[in-house]
């Protein structure tokens, strides 16, 4: 059952070797935060992290955000491709072992409408107790495509896992919750 008494805590994690040491500006994390500000009506707080690519850094950050920061939702960006350092999906499964395969399937399906290399993407979603983790691609335009596809199911998923209650602005993005009888 969702917790309607508090603002949601949403982690935004950028996994990038170069952004984590300041070689280039992270644009993906701010794109996620801007998207949330645009579509959410309910109160929320964002906890941002920019970390290096790799298994341990991502796994440990997800566990910290879920267990110590009490995030209800964590959105990652980066590390979902086929290169050797792209280990975000593996790290996500180590931190949040209960996979929800429909999220990744739908994100790839929608992304394929934009670019044929979307088949290389390995995004997943899983949860660690009452915290849903969704892996997103690294490009801001792709992030919006993926979030538009899956976010209609996110509020109800959070309800089911016992996270904070969130509500979208139906004029921008209509989320689904079953009718109460």
N, C-alpha and C positions, 0 to 999 in steps of 0.2 A: 504494500500500500504506500502511495506517495506521501511524502511529508510536506504538507501545505503550509506549515508554520514558519518556514524560514526561506531566505533567498537561496537560490541554487549557487553552488560553487562550481565553476567550470574551469578546468585546466586547459591551457593551450600550450602545446609543446612543439617547438621547432627542432627537429633533428637534422643538424647540418654541421659538418666539421668547419667549413669556412665561415658561416654566420656566427658560430660559437666563439670564434677567435677574432671576429671583427673584420675579416677580409671583405665581406660584403654585407649590406644591410638586409636584415630579415624582412621580407615583404609578406610572407605567407602567414605568419603569426598575426600581424596586424589585420590582414584580410579576414581571418577567421573571427577576430574580435569585432571587426566592423560588421560582419555578417550577423553575428549574434545580436549586436545592438540594433540592427535593422529589423530583425524578425521577431525578437522576443518582447512580449508585453510584461511578463512577470519579472520581478527583481532578480538580479544575478550579480555575481562577483567573479571576475576573471583572475586566475593565477597563471602568469606567463613564465615559461622557461625556454631558454635557448641552450641546447646541449649538443655535444658532438654526436655524430652518427656512431652506431655500434650497439651491440647487444646489451652489455652491462649498463651503459649510460642510460639507455632508453628504459630497460627493465626497472632499474633502481628509481628512476624519476617517476615512472608510473606508479610504483608501489608507494613511494613517498606521497605523491599527490592523492592517491586513493586512501591510504591509511592514516597519514599524519595531517594532511590538509583537508581531508574529508570531501574531496571532489565528488560531485554527483555525475559529472560528465567530463571526460577528457578527450580533446580533439588533438590528434597529432598531425604534423605535416612533415613530409620528407622521410627518406629511408625506405620507400616502398618499391623501389625498382629492382632490377636484377644484378646491380653491381655488388661486388664483394662486401662493401661497407653498409649496404642497404639491409639492415637487420631489424627494422621497426616491427614487422609482423611477428617475427620469432620472439622478440623481446616482449611484445604485447601478450602473446600466448603464455609466456613464462610468468607474467605479472597477472594476467586476467585469463585464466584457462577455459572459461566457458564461452566458446565461440558462437557468434550469431552470423552464419554464413550469408544470409540474404543481403546484408548490408554491402559486403564486398562485391557480390554478384551484381547488384543493382548499380553500384558506382561504376564498375567496369562497363556495364551495358550502356549507361548514359554517356560515359566518356568516349566510348567507341563512336558515337554519333559525331564527335568533334575531331578525333584524331585516331588513326589506325594503331598507333603505338600504345593505346590504352590496354591492349592485351598483355603488355609487359608489367602492368601494375599489379601489386600484390596486397592491396588494402584489405583489411579485415576489420571486424568489430567483435568485441568480447566484453565480458564484464567480470569484475572482481567485487563480489558482494554487491552492495548498492551503488557501484560506480561503473558506468558504461564507458568504454574506450572505443573510439572510432579513428582508424588510420585514414588520413587524407593525402592526396598527392601534394607536390611541392609548389605548383604554379597557382597563383591566385585565381585565375579564370577557371581552372580545373577544380579548385576547391569549391567555388560557388556551384558549379555543375553538380558535383557530388553531394554537397549539402542540400541543394534543392531537391535532389532525388530521394535522399534518405531521411531528411529531417521531419517529414510528416509522421514518421513512426517513432521518432525519438521521445516525445513527451510521454506517450503511452508505455514505451519500454521502461522509461525511468519510473513510472508509476508501478509497474510490475515488479521491478527489482528493489523497490523501497527507497528510492532516491527522492530528492526534493521535487516538488511540483513545478513544472514550467509550462508556460502558455505562449503560443505564437500569436502574432498579429494575423488574423485570418484574412485580412485584406492583402497581405503580402505572401503568406505561406500558410495554408490551411493544414493543421495537423489533425490526426485521427485519434479519437477515443470512442470506444463503444458507448452507445446510449445506455444510460442507467435506467433500470426498470424498477 
